[in-house]
Amino acid sequence: MRNIDEDYFKIDKNQKGKLGIKELVDMSEDEQLLWTGKPNKKVYILEQFFKMFPIALLWLLFDGGFIVGISIGVAKGAIPLFVIAILVIFFAIHLTPVWIWLSHVLTAAARLKNIEYGFTNKRIIIKSGLLVGLTSITYSEISSVNLRVGLLDRMFHVGDILIKTTDGTMHYLEDLENPYVLTERLQAIVIDIKTDIEFPNDLRPETNSGYKTKYKGRGSDNFD
């Protein structure tokens, strides 16, 4: 294990409050940032609108019919106040799918602002969430890298990269431009890194540098 000095966990005042992937990678001495990107804004927000929209619409129409009927009864004074109070609480809870859909739509822009993806020579970094969270996936943890292209994705020439780790967890990199190129090159890195781990220096010719945690197999400009 390398020696770690007493200032190892001290944070530079210029880095306080910054959670960008570039700043995170810059803190590492032997890590190289190969690519960073964000979801396509237009596609991401449209997907948040259409996601759950059919369910929310049907739910709203179904409950809306009852609400209109109850409103007519209230206007005529045919429904007691305590029954009205119970019905208001009931429908407020029963419309939960509509509230969930609405919250996804209203917070889409705020969530998009925090989303960022990064590929380094060591790992994949996913920054996401309304409150901001960071997920780090080393290449050795990845069991598969796949591409999903939906209808909206085809229209706007983007796609989702699906990363499955060895523990069965799925990670989604949504609405990325140049999805086919990114997926192909990411798959190549995973294969190269795993090959380096499974066939280390002792099993290779002396001219091969082996796995040094610094990806050089296909050049540092893979994602340009």
N, C-alpha and C positions, 0 to 999 in steps of 0.2 A: 504493500500500500504506500502511495506517495505521501510525503510529509505535507501536513496542512498547517499553515501558520495561524496565529491567534486572530488575524484579521479576516479569516476565511468567510465568516458570516456577516461581516460588516457590509452595509449597503451604501453605495455612493449616493450622495444627496440628489444628484441629477437623475438617478434611476428610481427614486421614490415615486410611487403612484403610477409608474408605467408598467403595463402588462402586455405590451406588444411582443410578438414573437421575435422580432429582430433584436430587441433589447434583451430578451431572455437568452437567445443564442449567443449574443455578444458577451454575456457573463461567463461563458464556457471557453476555456483556452483552446481546446482541440475539437470544437464543433464548427461545422461549416454550413451555412444556410444555402440550400440549393434552389428553393422556390417558395414563394408565399402567394396567397390569393384569397379572394372572398367570393361568396356566391354572387351570381348575377342579380342585381337589385330588382329589376322588373320581374324576372321569373320567380324569385323567392317570394316577393309580396303577393304575386298572383296565386302562387301555390298555397300560401297561407289562407287566401280568401276561398279558394275552391276546395281546400281540404276540409272535410266535414260539412261543407255547404249543403249538399243534398239532404243529409240527415237533419241538419239544423232547420232547413226550410220546411221539410215535411213535419217536423216536430212543432214548428211555429204555426203552420197552417192548421194542424190538428188541434192544438191547444187554443189557437185563435178563434176557432169556431165556438168552442165552449165559452171563451171569454166574452165574445160578442153576445151570445145568448144570455150570459149572466148579467152583462151590462144592461141589456134591455129590461131584465127583471129588476135590477137595482133602480133604473129610471122610473119604473112603475111602482116602486116601493113594495114589491112582492117578496123581497128577500130580507130577512132580519139582519141587523148589523153584525151580530156575532158570527153568522154564517158567512157574511161577506169577508170578515177578517180571516176566517179559516180558509176560505177559497183563495184569498190573496197570498197567504203563506204557502198553500198547496201548490199554486201555479208558479210561484217564485222558485220553489224547489224543483218542480216538475220540468221547468224550462232550463234545467242545468246544461243540457247539450248546446242550447242556443247561447248561453253565457260563455261556455267554454270556447265555442267557435268565435264569438265576438271578441273575447280576450286575445285569442290567437291573432286575429286580424288587427286589433288596435295596438298590440305590442310588437307587431312584425318589424316595423322600422327600428325600434329600440333594440330588438334582439339582433337584427342584421348588423347594426353598428358594432356589436361586440364580437361578431363571428369572424374568425380568421383561421386560415389553415397554413401550415408550414411543413416543408420537407427538408430535413437536414441530412448530413452524412451518417447520422446515428439513429434518427427516429422521426416519427410523424408527430406534430404538435397540433392539437385542436383547441382553439379558443372559442368558447361559445357561451350561451346562456344570457338571460336578462340581467343576472347579477354577476356575470363573468366567471367562468371556470376554465381551467386548463387541464387537458388530458394529454399525456405523453405516451406514445406507443413505440417501443423499440422494434426494429425490423425483425428481430429474432422471435418476437411475440406473434407475428402475423402468420396466419394459416392460409388466408386467401385474399386476393384483391380483385373485385369485380366491378363492372360498370352497369348502371341502370339508366336508360334514356326513355323518359315518358313523352306524352304527347306535347306538352308545353316545352319540354327540353328540346324536342326535335324542331319545333317552330323557331326557337331562339338559339339553336346550335350549342346547347349546354348539356350537362349530364351529371349524375350523382355517382361518386365512387364509394363502393361499399367495402369496408375493411373488416374482416373477421379475424379475431385473435384466437390464440390456442385455447383459451378458456371458454370460447363460444360467444363472447361479446361481439356485437355488431356496432360499428362506428360509421356514420354517414357524413361524407363530404359533399354538400349539396350544391347543385346548380353551378358547376364550374365550367368555364370556357375551355376549349380544346380538350374535352374529356377523354377522347380516344388516345391522344398522345400522352396525356398525363397518366392514364391507367397503364398503358404499355410500358412506360419508362419506370413507373413505380413498381410494377411487377418485376421488371428487370433488376431493379435494386434489391428487392426482397430475395430474389433467386441468388444474386451475387453474394449478398451478405450471408445467407444461410449456407451457401457453398463454402464460403470462407470459414464459417464456424465448424461445419462438419468435416472439412478437409484442411486442417490448420497447417502451419508452416512445416512441421516435421514430415508431412506427407506430400510436400510439394518440392519442386526444383528450387535451388538456391536463388534463382533469379526472381522468384515470386515473393513479394513482400508480405503476403498473408493478410490476415485480418488485424488491422491496426486501428479500427473504429473510424478510420478516415476513408470515405468512399472515393476511390479513384478509378474504379474498374471501367467506367464508361465516360469519364470526364466530369468536370465540375459544372459544365454548362448544360446538363441534361434537360433542364426545364426552361431553357431560354426560348 
